[in-house]
Amino acid sequence: MEKKDSYWSERYKELKDQNHRQNTDFDAWAEGTLKPWNQKTGYQEREFTNSSNIPIKEIYSSKDIPEDTEKRLLGLPGKFPFTRGIYPNMYRGRLWTMRMFSGFGTPEDTNKRLKYLIKHGESGLSIAFDMPTLYGFDCDNPRSDGEIGKCGVNVSSLKDMEVIFNGIDLSKVSTSMTINAPAAILTAMYIAIGKKQGVPLDQLAGTVQADILKEYIAQKEWIYPPEAHLRLIRDMMVYCTENTPKWNYISISGYHIREAGSSAVQELAFTLADGFYYVEMGKKAGLDVDEFAPRLSFFFNSSINFFEEIAKLRAARRIWARVLMEKYGAKKDRTLLLRFHTQTSGYTLTWQQPLNNVIRTTIEALAAVLGGTQSLHTNSYDEAWALPSEEAVKIALRTQQIIAEETGVIDTADPLGGSYYVEWLTNRMEEEAFRYFDQIERMGGILEAVKAGYIQKEIAATSYRRQIRLEEGKEIMVGVNKHVEEGEQPLNILRISKKAQKNQLERLSEVKSRRDEVKVSQALEELEAAMREEDENTMPYILKAVEAYATLEEISNVGRKVFGSWKEPVIV
Amino acid sequence: MEAGKNQSLFKGKPIKILLAKPGIDGHDRGILVLAKAFRDAGMEVIYVGLLPTPEEVVDTAVNEDVDAIALSLLNGAHMTVFKKVADLMKSRGVNDIAVIGGGTIPEADKPKLEKMGISGNYGPGTPISTIIEHITSRAAEMRKLKAMEE
């Protein structure tokens, strides 16, 4: 066991001291003005806390934040510690990217959609995959029955990816693929297509999510035990740093942690803790932090407690910059910048009175913008139940356009900077995050904390508390537990036909009948040998297997054989 | 939470329930909340974790002699996967274990699931008390069936 690192506990103590000083002005006001008023008006005492269970006072003043806040904690946009934004001119210079996540049905459907988007000026493509693909199962596995094309496009072999990108010049687009456990395989497929098109590897631009730690924490889409996946991600980091410098190989994601039921502070702390782990992993693999860390980007949730979300995003930037500099020795400004994508919260959407979701999404989107996001996906109002309809997607996009073009919130960087409440809350979120970093360090690091089920239990406890508070009416969802309309029926929803499944099964069987079986089994054997050698980089072997048309599941099965599978620790 | 309510019906032997997500689906927020709530309500809860096959679900239910199986899916595959569980129960002649569904199940699918013998089919936002009441009444039916068999 490594010696415990005192960095986290020292920083935590510092923040505690900073944030919990007595405010005598407030105390005098509360006693002399507030209390008599409350008594006179018959005010009923109730708890005011946010999702992170931080109690909120009636009012904040300059005494609630350190005197040197501006100089030490804020700075100016584009300057350390980047609390006020990562670019000097923020949205005046570069508006956030309105990136709407999509992907459905067959590779042909997706190809058509991508070409449509390109025709309308979009160059940032974003692809969602179905459940079997995310878990490394081919479409002809009995377990995939009924799931093909449901939550995204199905990919069983390189042939499917060839169809998806048919007629699309990979040197002219950047592609974001929401894929985690099989990220190395999908990256290899993308590279294989690039090679076929004759695109130099250093021109291939895009992102895979590949944040496996949050899979064990929240999204629960894994194939092997954590160490095995982490090793494959390490291989991908090293390979991509050397060969595909425009490929972002990890998007560290808090979104799913939040949707799984965490609080804002838990999302902040666990996501950054995952990020620090990947930084350490890259350093251990011999990479220079200033070379690879700028390729790491983040993905956060924006939920409904407006100021809490803004504070969370501001705190995230400051923590990342500080820790990368102080602890991981980053020297370049570029390495310190926390760049992130935000998506509004799916969990806050209700099927009851669905148009209310437009309002929720608007408020959440505004929080993301005031929090300084680099790109944004707004959910559609009919998404509580299934994939969105076209009309609903359009309103979601228009929501962003109205915020950008009509409201004036983009005119100045970090317009809420200096608000006593926002600064106090930003400091408190930072402190609570460090409380978790300290706790995680005591448990032996994030990987151990995840394997012990600690992180998952923390999230489950928060999610349960929230549910009970909803049932007791202590928290409100309009249309669900207050202002309810009787006799409401859910909306009609988009359905995926069984055609996708048939289409995929036919193509896979054709691929299997046409390929060179000797080449396939040879490639898989070589991959197995590489997987068994801890120091070998598996990426070239995965690429070779993919190019021989070994299927997603066949390649995944090599790993299943070498690494075994994973049974999650008991959480409930 | 109405802990222990109606437990007298069950003669000191609490309701035993198996919770499972039988498809390829990692959305477990709801099922984890329910597992805790059922336990708080006095039930004996078995949660088999993620990715069990329909066969594993039915095997476990039979071996553990549960009163009910609660299935949850939020990936749109309920019409295929819930059906597999129901069919397996039928083919094995198991009729004294209630099968209850939940997840993102469109209104139009509910009568079809009911026909397969899968009841409840609750969506997000359903009060826990409603779900517990339903389980309690289905479990009571199953206990009566079991008593008749004996």
HADDOCK unambig.tbl for C-alpha pairs under 7 A between the chains (distance, minus, plus):
assign (segid A and resid 131 and name CA) (segid B and resid 24 and name CA) 6.08 0.50 0.50
assign (segid A and resid 131 and name CA) (segid B and resid 25 and name CA) 6.83 0.50 0.50
assign (segid A and resid 132 and name CA) (segid B and resid 24 and name CA) 6.75 0.50 0.50
assign (segid A and resid 146 and name CA) (segid B and resid 77 and name CA) 5.45 0.50 0.50
assign (segid A and resid 146 and name CA) (segid B and resid 80 and name CA) 5.42 0.50 0.50
assign (segid A and resid 147 and name CA) (segid B and resid 77 and name CA) 5.58 0.50 0.50
assign (segid A and resid 150 and name CA) (segid B and resid 76 and name CA) 6.63 0.50 0.50
assign (segid A and resid 151 and name CA) (segid B and resid 75 and name CA) 6.80 0.50 0.50
assign (segid A and resid 219 and name CA) (segid B and resid 26 and name CA) 5.74 0.50 0.50
assign (segid A and resid 219 and name CA) (segid B and resid 27 and name CA) 6.62 0.50 0.50
assign (segid A and resid 220 and name CA) (segid B and resid 26 and name CA) 4.84 0.50 0.50
assign (segid A and resid 221 and name CA) (segid B and resid 26 and name CA) 6.05 0.50 0.50
assign (segid A and resid 260 and name CA) (segid B and resid 29 and name CA) 5.19 0.50 0.50
assign (segid A and resid 261 and name CA) (segid B and resid 29 and name CA) 6.44 0.50 0.50
assign (segid A and resid 385 and name CA) (segid B and resid 104 and name CA) 5.83 0.50 0.50
assign (segid A and resid 460 and name CA) (segid B and resid 32 and name CA) 6.83 0.50 0.50
assign (segid A and resid 464 and name CA) (segid B and resid 33 and name CA) 5.37 0.50 0.50
assign (segid A and resid 471 and name CA) (segid B and resid 127 and name CA) 6.64 0.50 0.50
assign (segid A and resid 480 and name CA) (segid B and resid 125 and name CA) 6.65 0.50 0.50
assign (segid A and resid 572 and name CA) (segid B and resid 32 and name CA) 6.64 0.50 0.50
assign (segid A and resid 572 and name CA) (segid B and resid 35 and name CA) 6.81 0.50 0.50
assign (segid A and resid 572 and name CA) (segid B and resid 36 and name CA) 6.61 0.50 0.50
